[in-house]
Amino acid sequence: MLVFPSLGRIDRFYLLTWLLVAVHVSTFTTGSQYSSLSLASWTLMTTFTYSFFYLLPALVGGYFVRWLMGKSRHQRVAGVTVALAAVGLTGVTHVLLFSDRMIHTMYGFHINGFVLDLVTTPGGIASLGASLSTQLTGVLIVAALFGVQAFLYYVVVLRAAASSSGAFKCRWRWLLVVLLLATVSERMAYAYSSAVNYKPILFASENYPLYLPLSMRKAAKFFGIKEQERSGGRFDVKSSSLNYPLAPLNIESPARLPNIVWLVAESLRFDMLDPKIMPELWQFSEQALRLEKHYSGGNLTQMGVFSMFYGLYSPYWFPMLDNRRSPVLMDVLQQQNYQFGLYTSQRFTFPAFDKTVFVNMNPADMHELQGGAEAWKRDQINIGEMLDFIDSRDKQRPFMSYMFFESTHANYTFPPDSVIAEPYLEDLNYLTADFASEIGKIKNRYINASHHVDQQIGRVIAHLRREKLLENTMVIVLGDHGEEFMERGRWGHSAEFNRYQTSTPAVVYVPGQKPRVVTGITSHLDIPATVMPLLGVLNPPSDYSAGQNLLDPGYHRDYAVAGDWNRIAYLGENFKIAFPVNTAGAARDEMTDGDDRPLANPTEAMSSIQTVMIEMMKNLTRFKKRPG
């Protein structure tokens, strides 16, 4: 009979369940986590403490139900309710841990919003490719996990009550003291490891679901603990957390390496490539590859520039930054003895491109102008210096020149001779501007700034043509991301993944290639896959990127992927769907049609891209090497 349990017996049940959860959590660890006394101690403390935290919702729920039902006059009903709550909640804990371990084993990351979106969508689980036998096995395992908890409840609570065995008194006070000490020790050990870059603990922490990193670098500096520099790795060297590239690069240098001029404009969106707004770039695009539905890899600068150089999804920014890992594209250019002239009208340090894209560059080759003159003037100066670099270069070596324009960044600056759109807001004051009524004037500022950038691009093209360099110089012109002017209810970028915030102009000039216009979807991710073969790299693009070669005759892309700090987004012809990749991203879901309007049937849209979601999940971890 399901009697109402005494507090001592329910305490014993939860204590033994804690032990079982700890055993379950230990299956997330690897053998290497016990290779030294310090690492093994940290692993045991973490397993002990996190097991309690994973079980905590079941503990709170179970004790609350027992307290609530203790007031009931119907003891049999109360006993059944308490038993169902205890077994059900602890069973759910085991099932979630088991499910997370399976996801982690297959894809290398834990359950997140992306996974939840996939499995809760009709047909989502089936799209994982699980056979009927796999599904039946999963059902049996889930039943077994609940069965273990039911058996434990029977032995510890029901059978003990029937036999009137001695009462058990749990000393929670002392257990909580031990838990607190273990938690503090584990936290401090991780914080120290973060400060000195002790990778065994840093990588082992990734095995635990919902693990919360703790950084105390300022405190470490105060106590004299020197922060260790993350090792970046160079050409075809794999760091301990990355498997990038997937294979050593096979390179056969062409007889003549192309020069590269790479021009990127802040917040330059797709419809600025217009004969009236940007006539210089428009005319040049008619001699090049013009990509009319091109998407950045992000809706903010970090992810936009990152994606065009690495050809990877935005979440890879974090391990690349942590490991100071340069893109293999830049590695190859250095190996091929290119000379560099890198210019920005902002900074290389924020975003941290000096620790990612250009981490291995000679500081003498990196030229930044920030503050002082207005952005449009800094752009003019930088272009002048870049042209001087091209003229004074060693003509026996190929060169790569990069320029980041700042004019088109809010508040959108331009000289008087660049005014083509009036009226415009004379002073864009963020605090006093009435964006609802003045957005048209604000956008006119942006158009004028875009026209100014076009004039500077025209200077570069004219110089290359005049010096007869276009016959052997590849020219790439992109925006880092787009910019919205309330077309879908927002101003600026970094908020959504609609076309206004993610789509940019894209002009790629390759000597010897016939001009053509691509009207289908293209992506920043395709840029490295297009450039690398021209440098003699024979590997397939899949060895180093998630992109495709734009010059391949069979090039076709069904969708693009963009991201920000917390989400990635599927960008297709018919709809766009944002998926959270961490807890913070779950608060800002976005599902729209191809015209960035709310979807009439979101469930149907999700169901139609199940296979794509699996592909995206694999790409999220393809270049990560799991520790252990």
C-alpha positions in Angstrom: 0.0 0.0 0.0 1.3 3.5 -0.9 1.5 5.0 2.6 2.3 8.6 3.3 6.1 8.5 3.8 7.9 9.7 6.9 10.4 12.5 6.5 13.3 10.2 7.3 12.4 7.7 4.6 11.9 10.4 1.9 15.2 11.9 3.0 16.9 8.5 2.4 15.2 8.2 -1.0 16.5 11.5 -2.2 20.0 10.9 -0.8 20.3 7.6 -2.6 18.9 9.3 -5.7 21.6 11.9 -5.4 24.1 9.1 -5.5 22.5 7.6 -8.6 22.5 11.0 -10.3 26.2 11.4 -9.5 26.9 8.0 -11.0 24.9 9.1 -14.1 26.8 12.4 -14.3 30.1 10.5 -14.0 29.4 9.0 -17.4 29.9 12.5 -18.9 33.5 12.5 -17.8 36.4 11.0 -19.7 39.3 8.9 -18.6 41.7 11.8 -19.0 39.9 13.6 -16.2 41.4 11.2 -13.7 45.0 11.4 -15.1 46.3 13.5 -12.2 45.4 14.1 -8.6 44.4 17.7 -9.0 42.3 17.1 -12.1 40.6 14.0 -10.5 39.8 16.0 -7.4 38.2 18.7 -9.4 36.3 16.2 -11.4 34.9 14.5 -8.3 34.0 17.8 -6.7 32.2 19.0 -9.9 30.4 15.7 -10.3 29.3 15.8 -6.7 28.1 19.4 -6.7 26.5 19.5 -10.2 24.7 16.3 -9.5 23.0 18.1 -6.6 22.2 21.1 -8.8 20.7 18.9 -11.5 18.6 17.1 -8.9 17.6 20.3 -7.1 14.3 21.0 -9.1 13.2 17.4 -8.3 14.1 17.9 -4.6 12.2 21.2 -4.3 9.2 19.8 -6.2 9.2 16.5 -4.2 9.4 18.1 -0.8 6.8 20.7 -1.7 4.4 18.0 -2.8 5.0 16.1 0.5 4.5 19.3 2.5 1.3 20.1 0.6 -0.2 16.6 0.8 0.7 16.3 4.5 -2.3 18.5 5.1 -4.6 16.0 3.3 -7.1 13.8 5.3 -6.9 11.1 2.6 -3.6 9.5 3.4 -3.8 6.9 0.6 -4.3 9.6 -2.0 -1.5 11.6 -0.4 0.8 8.6 -0.4 0.1 8.0 -4.1 0.7 11.7 -5.0 3.9 11.9 -3.1 5.2 8.7 -4.7 4.3 9.8 -8.2 6.0 13.2 -7.6 9.1 11.7 -6.2 9.5 9.0 -8.8 8.3 11.2 -11.7 10.5 14.2 -11.0 13.7 12.2 -10.3 13.0 10.0 -13.3 12.7 13.1 -15.5 16.1 14.2 -14.1 17.7 10.9 -15.3 15.9 11.1 -18.7 17.2 14.7 -19.3 20.7 13.7 -18.4 20.6 10.6 -20.6 19.2 12.7 -23.5 21.9 15.3 -23.1 24.6 12.7 -23.0 23.3 11.3 -26.3 23.2 14.7 -27.9 26.7 15.5 -26.6 28.1 12.2 -27.9 26.6 12.7 -31.3 27.1 16.5 -31.8 29.6 17.6 -29.2 27.3 20.1 -27.5 24.6 19.9 -24.8 20.9 20.4 -25.1 20.2 24.0 -26.1 17.4 26.0 -27.6 18.4 24.8 -31.1 18.0 21.2 -30.1 14.7 21.8 -28.3 13.3 23.6 -31.4 14.3 20.5 -33.4 12.9 17.8 -31.3 9.7 19.6 -30.3 8.8 20.3 -34.0 6.6 17.6 -35.6 8.9 15.2 -37.4 12.0 16.6 -35.7 13.0 13.4 -33.9 12.4 11.4 -37.1 14.6 13.7 -39.0 17.5 12.7 -36.9 17.5 9.5 -38.9 16.8 7.2 -35.9 15.6 3.8 -37.0 12.5 2.2 -35.4 14.8 -0.1 -33.3 16.6 3.0 -32.1 13.4 4.6 -31.1 12.2 1.5 -29.3 15.5 1.2 -27.5 15.2 4.8 -26.4 11.7 4.1 -25.0 13.0 1.1 -23.1 15.8 3.1 -21.6 13.5 5.8 -20.5 11.2 3.2 -19.0 14.2 1.6 -17.2 15.3 5.0 -15.8 11.8 5.6 -14.3 11.8 1.9 -13.2 15.0 2.3 -11.2 13.5 5.2 -9.3 10.3 3.4 -8.7 12.2 0.4 -7.4 14.3 2.6 -5.2 11.2 4.2 -3.8 9.6 0.8 -3.1 12.7 -0.5 -1.3 13.6 2.6 0.7 10.1 4.0 1.4 7.4 1.4 1.1 9.1 -1.8 2.1 10.9 0.0 4.9 7.6 1.3 6.2 6.1 -2.2 6.1 8.9 -3.7 8.0 9.0 -0.8 10.5 12.7 -0.5 10.0 14.6 2.0 12.1 14.1 5.6 11.4 16.7 7.5 9.3 17.7 11.0 10.2 19.4 13.0 7.5 21.8 15.6 8.7 21.2 18.1 5.9 23.0 20.8 7.7 26.4 19.0 7.4 25.7 17.8 3.9 25.0 21.4 2.8 28.2 22.6 4.5 30.2 19.9 2.6 28.3 20.8 -0.6 29.1 24.5 -0.1 32.8 23.8 0.5 33.0 21.5 -2.6 31.2 24.1 -4.7 33.5 27.0 -3.6 36.6 24.8 -4.2 35.5 23.7 -7.6 34.7 27.4 -8.6 38.0 28.6 -7.4 39.9 25.8 -9.2 38.1 26.7 -12.4 38.7 30.5 -12.0 42.4 29.8 -11.4 42.5 27.5 -14.5 40.9 30.3 -16.5 43.5 32.8 -15.4 46.5 30.6 -16.2 44.9 28.8 -19.1 45.1 25.4 -17.5 43.3 23.6 -20.3 42.6 20.1 -18.7 40.1 21.7 -16.4 38.8 24.2 -18.9 38.1 21.5 -21.4 36.8 19.0 -18.9 34.2 21.6 -17.8 32.6 21.4 -21.2 31.5 17.9 -20.5 29.0 19.0 -17.8 25.6 20.2 -18.9 24.8 23.9 -17.9 28.3 24.4 -16.5 28.8 28.0 -15.5 32.3 29.3 -16.2 33.9 31.6 -13.6 36.6 34.1 -14.5 38.6 36.0 -11.9 41.3 37.5 -14.1 41.3 40.9 -12.4 41.6 39.2 -9.0 44.3 36.9 -10.4 46.2 39.9 -11.6 45.9 41.6 -8.1 47.3 38.5 -6.5 50.2 38.3 -9.0 48.9 35.4 -11.0 50.0 36.0 -14.6 47.4 35.3 -17.2 48.8 32.9 -19.8 48.5 33.8 -23.4 46.3 31.4 -25.4 48.2 29.6 -28.0 47.1 30.6 -31.5 48.5 27.9 -33.8 49.7 28.6 -37.3 49.4 27.0 -40.7 47.7 23.6 -40.3 48.5 23.4 -36.6 45.6 22.1 -34.5 45.0 23.5 -31.1 43.8 21.3 -28.3 40.1 22.5 -28.6 39.9 22.9 -32.4 40.2 20.5 -35.3 40.8 23.3 -37.8 41.4 22.7 -40.6 40.2 19.1 -40.7 43.1 18.0 -42.8 46.6 19.4 -43.6 46.3 21.8 -46.6 47.6 20.5 -49.9 48.9 23.5 -51.8 50.3 23.7 -55.4 51.2 27.3 -55.9 50.0 28.7 -59.2 52.6 30.3 -61.5 51.3 33.7 -60.7 49.6 34.4 -57.4 46.8 37.0 -57.5 47.0 40.2 -55.5 44.0 40.8 -53.3 42.2 44.0 -52.5 39.6 43.4 -49.8 37.2 46.3 -49.1 34.6 46.2 -46.3 32.1 48.9 -45.4 30.5 49.1 -42.0 26.7 48.5 -42.1 26.5 48.7 -45.9 23.3 47.0 -46.9 22.3 45.3 -50.1 20.2 48.1 -51.7 23.0 50.6 -51.5 24.5 48.9 -54.6 22.5 51.1 -56.9 23.6 53.1 -60.0 22.6 56.4 -58.4 23.9 55.7 -54.9 27.1 53.8 -55.6 27.8 54.4 -59.4 31.5 53.5 -59.1 30.9 50.1 -57.6 27.9 49.5 -59.8 29.9 50.1 -62.9 32.7 47.9 -61.6 30.2 45.1 -60.7 29.3 44.8 -64.4 32.8 43.6 -65.0 32.8 41.2 -62.0 30.7 38.7 -60.1 27.7 40.6 -58.6 25.8 38.8 -55.9 22.4 40.2 -55.6 21.0 38.2 -52.7 24.1 38.0 -50.5 24.0 37.5 -46.8 26.6 38.3 -44.1 27.4 35.6 -41.6 26.1 37.8 -38.8 24.1 40.9 -38.0 27.0 42.6 -36.2 30.6 43.5 -37.1 32.3 40.7 -35.2 30.4 37.9 -36.9 30.2 39.6 -40.3 34.0 40.1 -40.7 34.7 36.8 -38.9 32.5 34.8 -41.3 34.0 36.3 -44.5 37.5 35.4 -43.4 36.9 32.0 -41.7 33.8 30.8 -43.7 32.4 29.4 -40.4 29.3 29.9 -38.3 29.4 32.7 -35.8 29.7 30.5 -32.6 33.2 29.6 -33.8 34.2 33.1 -33.0 34.6 32.1 -29.3 37.0 29.2 -29.6 39.0 31.0 -32.3 39.3 34.0 -30.0 40.2 31.9 -27.0 42.9 30.0 -28.9 44.1 33.0 -30.9 43.6 31.0 -34.0 43.9 32.8 -37.3 41.9 31.8 -40.4 43.7 29.4 -42.6 43.1 31.8 -45.4 45.5 34.3 -43.8 47.9 31.5 -42.9 48.1 30.5 -46.6 48.7 34.1 -47.6 51.6 34.4 -45.2 53.0 31.1 -46.3 52.9 32.3 -49.9 55.0 35.3 -48.9 52.3 38.0 -49.4 53.0 41.5 -48.2 50.2 43.2 -46.3 48.7 46.6 -46.0 45.8 46.5 -43.5 43.8 49.6 -42.8 40.8 50.5 -40.6 39.1 53.7 -39.8 38.2 52.3 -36.4 40.3 49.8 -34.4 41.7 46.3 -34.8 41.3 45.7 -31.1 37.5 46.1 -30.8 36.1 43.9 -32.1 39.2 41.7 -31.3 40.3 41.1 -34.9 43.9 41.5 -33.6 43.3 38.3 -31.7 41.4 36.4 -34.5 41.5 37.4 -38.2 44.8 39.3 -38.0 46.4 37.6 -34.9 49.6 36.6 -36.7 50.1 39.8 -38.7 53.1 42.1 -38.2 51.8 45.1 -36.2 53.7 47.3 -38.6 51.3 46.2 -41.4 48.2 47.1 -39.4 47.2 50.8 -39.7 44.2 52.2 -37.7 42.7 55.7 -37.5 40.3 56.3 -34.7 39.0 59.4 -33.1 40.0 62.9 -34.2 38.7 63.6 -37.7 35.2 62.5 -38.7 34.9 59.0 -40.1 34.5 60.1 -43.7 37.8 62.0 -43.4 39.6 59.0 -41.8 38.3 56.8 -44.7 39.8 59.3 -47.2 43.2 59.3 -45.4 43.3 55.5 -45.1 42.6 55.0 -48.8 45.3 57.4 -49.7 47.8 55.5 -47.5 46.6 52.2 -48.9 47.3 53.4 -52.5 50.7 54.6 -51.3 51.3 51.1 -50.0 50.4 49.6 -53.3 52.7 51.9 -55.1 55.7 51.4 -52.8 55.3 47.6 -52.4 57.9 45.0 -53.5 56.7 44.4 -57.0 58.3 40.9 -57.0 55.8 39.7 -54.3 52.0 39.5 -54.3 50.2 41.8 -51.9 47.0 41.7 -49.9 45.4 45.0 -48.9 42.4 45.3 -46.6 40.3 48.4 -45.8 37.4 48.8 -43.3 35.3 51.9 -44.0 33.6 53.6 -41.1 31.6 56.4 -42.9 28.5 54.2 -43.0 28.5 53.6 -39.3 25.9 55.6 -37.4 25.8 58.5 -37.2 26.7 58.3 -40.9 29.2 61.0 -41.9 30.1 62.5 -45.3 31.6 65.6 -46.8 29.4 68.2 -48.7 30.4 66.9 -52.1 28.9 63.5 -51.3 25.4 64.8 -50.7 22.9 63.1 -53.1 19.9 62.6 -50.8 18.1 65.5 -49.3 16.7 66.6 -46.9 18.9 64.9 -44.3 19.1 65.3 -40.6 21.9 67.8 -39.9 22.6 66.5 -36.5 21.8 62.9 -35.6 21.5 63.1 -31.8 20.6 59.7 -30.4 19.0 61.2 -27.3 16.8 63.8 -29.0 16.1 62.4 -32.4 12.5 61.5 -33.1 13.2 58.3 -35.0 9.6 57.6 -35.9 9.2 60.9 -37.8 12.8 61.6 -38.8 13.8 58.1 -40.0 13.6 59.3 -43.7 16.1 62.1 -43.0 18.3 59.7 -41.0 18.3 57.3 -43.9 19.3 60.1 -46.3 22.4 60.6 -44.1 23.2 56.9 -44.6 22.7 57.2 -48.4 25.1 60.1 -48.5 27.6 58.2 -46.4 27.3 55.2 -48.7 27.9 57.5 -51.7 31.1 58.8 -50.1 32.3 55.2 -49.5 31.6 54.6 -53.2 33.8 57.5 -54.1 36.6 56.0 -52.1 36.1 52.6 -53.7 36.2 54.4 -57.1 39.6 55.8 -56.2 40.9 52.3 -55.5 39.5 50.8 -58.7 40.8 53.8 -60.8 44.2 53.4 -59.3 44.4 49.7 -60.0 43.2 50.2 -63.5 45.7 53.1 -64.1 48.6 51.0 -62.8 47.4 48.0 -64.9 47.0 45.9 -61.8 43.5 44.6 -62.4 44.8 41.9 -64.8 46.2 40.1 -61.7 44.3 41.5 -58.7 41.3 40.0 -57.1 38.9 42.7 -55.7 36.4 41.8 -53.0 33.8 44.4 -51.9 31.4 43.6 -49.0 29.5 45.1 -46.1 30.1 43.6 -42.7 26.3 43.4 -42.2 23.3 45.4 -43.1 21.4 48.3 -41.5 17.6 48.7 -41.0 15.7 51.9 -41.1 12.4 50.9 -39.5 11.4 48.8 -42.5 10.6 46.0 -40.1 10.2 48.1 -37.0 13.8 48.7 -35.9 16.7 51.0 -36.6 20.3 49.8 -36.9 21.5 46.2 -36.7 22.4 43.4 -34.2 18.7 42.9 -33.3 17.2 40.6 -36.0 18.1 38.5 -39.0 15.8 40.2 -41.6 17.3 41.0 -44.9 17.9 44.7 -44.1 20.2 43.8 -41.1 22.0 40.8 -42.7 22.2 41.3 -46.5 25.0 43.3 -48.0 26.4 44.2 -51.4 28.9 41.7 -52.7 31.1 42.3 -55.7 33.9 39.8 -56.4 36.3 40.5 -59.3 38.5 37.7 -60.4 40.9 38.3 -63.3 40.0 36.1 -66.3 36.5 35.3 -65.0 33.5 36.4 -67.2 31.2 39.0 -65.5 27.9 37.6 -64.3 25.1 38.3 -61.9 24.0 35.7 -59.3 20.4 36.2 -58.3 20.2 33.3 -55.9 21.4 33.2 -52.3 25.1 33.6 -51.5 26.9 34.0 -48.3 30.0 35.5 -46.6 30.9 31.9 -45.8 31.6 31.3 -49.5 34.4 33.9 -49.7 37.3 31.7 -48.3 36.1 28.7 -50.4 36.4 31.0 -53.4 39.8 32.6 -52.7 41.7 29.5 -51.4 41.7 27.6 -54.8 43.1 30.7 -56.4 46.0 30.4 -54.0 46.6 26.8 -55.0 44.8 25.1 -52.2 43.6 21.7 -53.5 41.6 20.6 -50.4 37.8 20.7 -50.7 36.2 23.7 -49.0 34.7 21.4 -46.4 38.1 20.9 -44.9 38.3 24.5 -43.7 34.9 26.1 -44.0 31.1 25.8 -44.3 31.1 27.6 -47.6 31.2 26.8 -51.3 33.3 28.1 -54.2 31.3 30.9 -56.0 33.2 30.2 -59.2 32.2 26.5 -59.5 29.8 26.1 -62.4 27.4 24.1 -60.3 27.3 26.6 -57.4 23.9 26.7 -55.7 22.9 27.5 -52.1 19.5 26.8 -50.7 20.0 28.9 -47.6 22.5 31.0 -45.8 23.3 31.1 -42.1 23.9 34.2 -40.0 24.4 34.6 -36.2 25.0 36.9 -33.3 26.3 36.3 -29.8 23.6 33.9 -28.8 21.7 32.7 -31.9 22.1 31.4 -35.4 19.5 31.8 -38.2 18.4 29.9 -41.2 17.9 32.3 -44.0 16.0 30.7 -46.9 13.9 31.8 -49.8 10.6 31.3 -48.2 11.3 31.9 -44.5 13.9 32.8 -41.9 14.2 31.1 -38.5 16.5 32.0 -35.6 17.6 29.4 -33.2 19.2 30.0 -29.7 22.6 28.4 -29.2 22.7 29.2 -25.5 20.3 30.3 -22.7 20.5 34.0 -23.5 19.5 33.4 -27.1 16.2 31.7 -26.1 14.7 35.0 -25.2 14.7 36.3 -28.7 13.3 33.8 -31.1 12.4 35.0 -34.6 10.4 33.3 -37.4 9.4 35.1 -40.5 8.6 34.5 -44.1 10.9 35.3 -47.0 9.8 39.0 -46.9 10.6 39.2 -43.2 6.9 39.1 -42.1 5.5 37.0 -39.3 4.9 33.4 -40.4 1.3 32.2 -40.7 2.2 28.6 -40.0 5.5 28.4 -38.0 5.1 24.7 -37.3 4.9 23.8 -41.0 8.0 25.9 -41.7 10.0 24.2 -39.0 8.9 20.8 -40.2 10.1 21.6 -43.7 13.7 22.2 -42.7 14.4 19.2 -40.5 17.2 17.9 -42.7 18.7 21.4 -42.9 18.7 21.7 -39.1 20.6 18.5 -38.8 23.2 19.8 -41.2 23.4 23.1 -39.3 23.9 21.1 -36.0 26.8 19.2 -37.6 28.4 22.4 -38.9 28.2 23.9 -35.5 30.7 21.4 -34.1 32.5 20.1 -37.2 35.8 21.9 -36.4 35.8 21.3 -32.7 37.8 18.6 -31.2 36.2 17.1 -28.1 38.6 16.8 -25.1 39.6 13.5 -23.7 
